[in-house]
Amino acid sequence: MAVLNVQVFALAPETAKPLTPEQQYQVFTSFTDGLSGLLGHAGPVFVMSRDVTPYDTGALVQVLCLADSGDTVTDTVAEHLSAAMAGDPAFFESWELAAGEIYVASSDN
């Protein structure tokens, strides 16, 4: 197991106008709520913290967790973000998810 910091980007369509502060807050609350089920989760990913940082054209999601692989974390986070986006399909229409960097903070290897 390793302590990992994993990034996932949620990207608005290129043709979209920049997000207003209210829309950025909507993104923040949707994603924070969507990821809350991962905190302390006893499955393959044990999440210690998650941060959602919205910006003009999307959001950066960072998860500090304990897991066997970064791919597992990325896939798990993407599933939860997709579910959160499905909760408001009109707003999140054509949004995409993209994997970011994976940092290993500590490992037992």
C-alpha positions as CSV (number, residue, x, y, z in Angstrom):
1,M,0.0,0.0,0.0
2,A,1.1,3.6,-0.6
3,V,0.0,7.0,0.5
4,L,-0.9,8.8,-2.8
5,N,-1.9,12.2,-3.8
6,V,-4.0,11.8,-7.0
7,Q,-5.3,14.6,-9.3
8,V,-8.3,14.4,-11.5
9,F,-9.4,17.3,-13.7
10,A,-13.1,17.9,-14.6
11,L,-13.2,20.0,-17.7
12,A,-16.0,22.1,-19.1
13,P,-16.5,22.0,-22.9
14,E,-14.1,24.3,-24.8
15,T,-17.1,26.2,-26.2
16,A,-18.5,27.0,-22.8
17,K,-18.3,30.5,-21.3
18,P,-16.1,30.9,-18.2
19,L,-17.8,29.7,-15.0
20,T,-19.3,32.4,-12.8
21,P,-18.5,32.4,-9.1
22,E,-21.9,30.9,-8.5
23,Q,-21.3,28.1,-11.0
24,Q,-17.8,27.4,-9.5
25,Y,-19.5,27.0,-6.1
26,Q,-22.0,24.6,-7.7
27,V,-19.1,22.6,-9.1
28,F,-17.4,22.6,-5.6
29,T,-20.5,21.5,-3.8
30,S,-21.5,18.8,-6.4
31,F,-18.0,17.3,-6.4
32,T,-17.4,17.6,-2.6
33,D,-20.7,15.9,-1.9
34,G,-20.0,13.3,-4.6
35,L,-16.7,12.4,-3.0
36,S,-17.9,12.4,0.6
37,G,-18.7,8.7,0.4
38,L,-15.0,8.0,-0.1
39,L,-13.8,9.5,3.1
40,G,-12.6,6.6,5.4
41,H,-14.0,4.1,2.8
42,A,-12.8,0.6,3.6
43,G,-12.6,-0.6,0.0
44,P,-9.5,-0.5,-2.2
45,V,-9.1,3.2,-1.6
46,F,-9.0,4.7,1.9
47,V,-9.4,8.5,1.4
48,M,-7.9,10.7,4.1
49,S,-8.8,14.0,2.5
50,R,-10.1,15.5,-0.8
51,D,-10.0,19.0,-2.2
52,V,-12.0,20.5,-5.0
53,T,-10.6,23.6,-6.6
54,P,-12.9,25.1,-9.2
55,Y,-11.6,27.6,-11.8
56,D,-12.9,29.3,-14.9
57,T,-13.1,26.2,-17.1
58,G,-13.4,23.3,-14.7
59,A,-12.1,22.0,-11.5
60,L,-9.0,20.2,-10.0
61,V,-9.8,17.4,-7.6
62,Q,-7.0,16.2,-5.4
63,V,-7.3,13.1,-3.2
64,L,-4.9,12.1,-0.5
65,C,-5.4,8.4,0.1
66,L,-4.0,5.0,0.9
67,A,-4.2,2.5,-2.0
68,D,-2.4,-0.1,-4.0
69,S,-2.2,1.9,-7.2
70,G,-2.8,5.4,-8.6
71,D,-4.9,3.9,-11.4
72,T,-7.3,2.4,-8.9
73,V,-7.7,5.8,-7.1
74,T,-8.2,7.6,-10.4
75,D,-10.9,5.2,-11.6
76,T,-12.6,5.3,-8.2
77,V,-12.6,9.1,-8.1
78,A,-13.8,9.3,-11.7
79,E,-16.7,7.0,-10.9
80,H,-17.8,9.3,-8.0
81,L,-17.4,12.5,-10.1
82,S,-19.3,11.0,-12.9
83,A,-22.1,10.1,-10.6
84,A,-22.1,13.7,-9.2
85,M,-22.2,15.1,-12.7
86,A,-25.1,12.7,-13.6
87,G,-27.1,14.4,-10.7
88,D,-27.2,17.6,-12.8
89,P,-27.0,16.5,-16.5
90,A,-28.0,19.9,-17.9
91,F,-25.2,21.8,-16.1
92,F,-22.5,19.1,-16.7
93,E,-23.4,18.3,-20.2
94,S,-20.3,17.6,-22.3
95,W,-17.9,17.9,-19.3
96,E,-14.9,15.5,-19.4
97,L,-12.7,14.0,-16.8
98,A,-8.9,13.7,-17.2
99,A,-6.3,12.1,-15.1
100,G,-3.7,14.4,-13.6
101,E,-0.5,13.7,-11.7
102,I,0.0,10.9,-9.2
103,Y,2.4,11.6,-6.3
104,V,3.7,8.9,-4.0
105,A,4.1,10.3,-0.5
106,S,5.1,7.1,1.1
107,S,5.2,3.4,0.1
108,D,6.0,0.1,1.7
109,N,7.9,-1.1,-1.4
